[in-house]
Amino acid sequence: MYHQIMEESNDDLTVSLKNLEEQFSYLQRKNYTSKFFSELNIPSRRSIVITFDDGYKNNETYLPPLLEKYNLKATIFIPTEFILKGYKENKMMSFEEIRRLNRKYFEIGLHSHSHQNFKTVSADFIENDLKRNMQILDKENINYSKVLAYPYGKYPKKNSDKQAVFSVLQRLNILYAVRIGNKINSSPYHKPYELCRIDIKGKDTLIHFKLKLIFGRLKMF
């Protein structure tokens, strides 16, 4: 799981261009097969899904040449309100730029419309918000996979509330939903709405990256 890419970084949510290229190069050397979520059921020995959240302009600037160079794929999760209205002081991609991403290397996923914490809003709000997310992408003629990254990686922990959210996802035909979790997922995926992602931080060295690929999160991190 990544967010932003910059030439240099001192921020957990921003990976430096140098570190990202080192990580991508390592994945290629070790024969990892990067996949879209739509390809998860295709068997391979070392599978990885590379994800970026929020749709930052720097993703569109830096990712295409790196993915092509190392023959990798990435999924970008789009919260449509961020694209329409912006997000803090960040430069976001436009819908036109999202449309232009090469679908050989990019898959678009859902990240809600308004990016509200699913732990603090109702199931009805979540359903309407996700419908809005999809309606805008449809209107903008952007192809997307029905996979969701929970905003802030959060969803209810109380079983009844959690099942209400999962019922919404089922009604909307969402196939997978991802949190953070920092654990390795094993196929077959018995909990498709609770898939874990490994949080790659800006300060992570290549050694940290290698260990996270194997173990998820270590206590030392």
N, C-alpha and C positions, 0 to 999 in steps of 0.2 A: 504494500500500500504506500503510495506516494501522493504528494500534493503538488508543490511548486518546484520549479527548476530555475536556478540562477547561476551566473558565472561563478559566484562565490556565495557561501552561506554560513551563517552562525545561528540559524534558526532550525528547530526540530522539524518543522513542517516543510522545509525547503532543502532539497538536495542540490549539491553543487554539480555543475556539468561534468567536472573531472571525476567525481565519485560515481556519478550515474554511469558514465562510460566504462569505468573500471568494473562496475557491477554487471553491466550488460555484456562486456567482453568475457567475464568469468562464466556467465550463463552459457554463452556460445561455446567456450572451450570445454565445458563440462557436459556438453550435449543435452542441455535442458530443452525440452519442447515447450515453447510458449503457446498458449491456447486462448481462444475466446471462450466465454462461458457457453456459447452455443456448441462448442466442441468438447465439452468436458467428458462426455461419454465415449469419446474415441480413445482406445487404449494406447498408452505409451509409457515407457519406463520412468522417465523423469519429466513430469508435467509441472508447469508453473503458469499462473495467471498474473500478469503485471497490470496493476490498476492505478489510476490517477483520479483523484476526487476534485470536483468543482468546476472544471473547465477554464483554467487559467490560460491567458494568452501565451505565457511562456511555454506551456505544453505544446502548443501549435508551432512555436518558434524552434524549440530544441528537439522534440521527440522524433519527427519524421525522418531526419537523416540518420539518427542513431538506430531506430528500429530497422530501417532499410540496411544499414551497414552490418548489423549483427543478426539480421533475419529473425526479428522478434515481433511480437504482437502486443498491443496494449488495449485495455478497456478504460474509457474515460466516462465517469459517472457525472451526469449533468443535472444540477438543480436549476430549472428553467428561470426562476426569478432572478438568480444571479446573472444570467445572460441578458435578461430584459432590463434590469435595473442597476446592475453592478453589485460589487461586494466590497464594502469598506473602501480602501484606497487601491485595491488591486485592479489590474487590467485583465479583463475576461475576454474569452473568445466571443466572436459574433456567431450568429446562426449560420451565416454564409461561410465562415471559416470552419465551423463544425461540418457543414455539408461537404466542404472540399477535402476533408481528411481522407486519405487513401484507405478504402475499406479492406485492402489486403493486409494492412498493418493496424487498423483501428476498428474497435467496436465501441458503440455508444451504449451506456446503461443508464438506469434511472437513479436519481438521487433526491427524489421528492421535488416539489415545486418551490416551496418556501423555506426548506431546510430547517424545519422545526424538530426539536428533540422528541422522538416518538414515545419516550417515557412520560412525557408531560402533557400529551394531547390525547384526545379521544380517538377511538377506532373510526368513528364517522369522519372526523377531521382528516385522519390519515387517508381514508378512502377517497375523499373528495380532492385532497391535495395530490395524491398519486394520479388520479384521473386527469387533473389539470396538467401535471407533468407530461403525461403521455399525449394529451390533446394538443399541447403546444408543439411538441416534437413532431406530431403528425401534421399539424398545420404548416410547420416549417419544412416539411418534406425531408425529415431526417430519419433515416432507418436506425432502429435501435433494437437491442435484445431485451427481453422481459426479465431482467435481472436488476435487483435493487441493492444499492449500498445505503444502509441506514444512516441518516444524518447523525453525525457525532458518534457513529457506531453503536447507537443506543436503541433499545426496544424494551418493553416492560418485562420485568422478571417474575412478577406474580403470575401464576399459571393461567388463571382465567383471563387476565388482561392480555397476556402473551398470545393465547389461543385466539382471542378476538382479532388481534392484529394479523395473525397467520391466516385466519379466515378471510380477511380482506385481501391478502395477497393471493389466496387461492381463487377468489372471485374475479380478480383482475388478471388471472392466468400468468402471474409472475412465477417463473420457474425456480429462481434462486434468490436468496438475500444474504448479504455479507455484513458481518460485524467486524470487530478488530480481533480480539481473542488471543492473537499471537500463538496459535497452535497450528500444527500441520494437519490438513484435511486428508482423510483416506477414502478412497473409492471402494465400494459404492457409498454415495452420500445419503445417509439415513436421515439427516436433519438438514434439508436443503435451504431452510430459512434461517439457519444458524451457522453458516459457513464462516470460518475464521480467516482473517487476513493477518499478515505479518507486517507490523509497522516499521518501515525503514526510515530512520531519523537522519536529519542532516549531519549529525555528528558521528554517525556510524562509520567506522573504518571498514576496509575490505574484509578484515578478519571478523569483525562483528557481523557483516553481511553473510559471510560463509557459515558462521555458527547459527545465525537465525534461519538460514535455509534448511539446516539440519534439525534444529531443536525448537524453533519458534522463538520464544523469549526466554532468556536465561536470567537467573536472579541477579547476576552481575550487571545487567542492563537496567 
